[in-house]
Amino acid sequence: LGNTERGIRRDQRRRMLAIAAALEQVERQRGAIAPRERVVDQILAQ
């Protein structure tokens, strides 16, 4: 019983890390995209 609980916890931790990594990537992409959009907005505003 202890081993299966540990296995489940390990799987949950792996899943959480995977989700965290995915969210981090999305945030980085947003951060990379946002300035470009601002630059385009500035160009269009002129």
C-alpha positions, -999 to 999 in steps of 0.1 A, spaced: 0 0 0 28 24 9 46 18 -24 14 25 -45 8 57 -26 44 67 -32 40 59 -69 8 80 -71 25 109 -54 55 106 -78 31 106 -108 12 137 -94 45 155 -88 56 147 -124 23 159 -137 25 191 -116 61 197 -129 50 192 -165 20 216 -161 43 242 -144 68 238 -172 41 242 -198 27 273 -181 62 288 -178 67 283 -216 33 299 -224 43 329 -202 77 332 -219 60 331 -253 35 358 -242 64 378 -229 82 374 -263 51 382 -283 38 411 -263 67 436 -271 63 428 -308 26 436 -306 34 469 -288 59 478 -315 33 471 -342 8 492 -323 33 520 -321 40 518 -358 3 518 -367 -3 548 -343 22 570 -362 
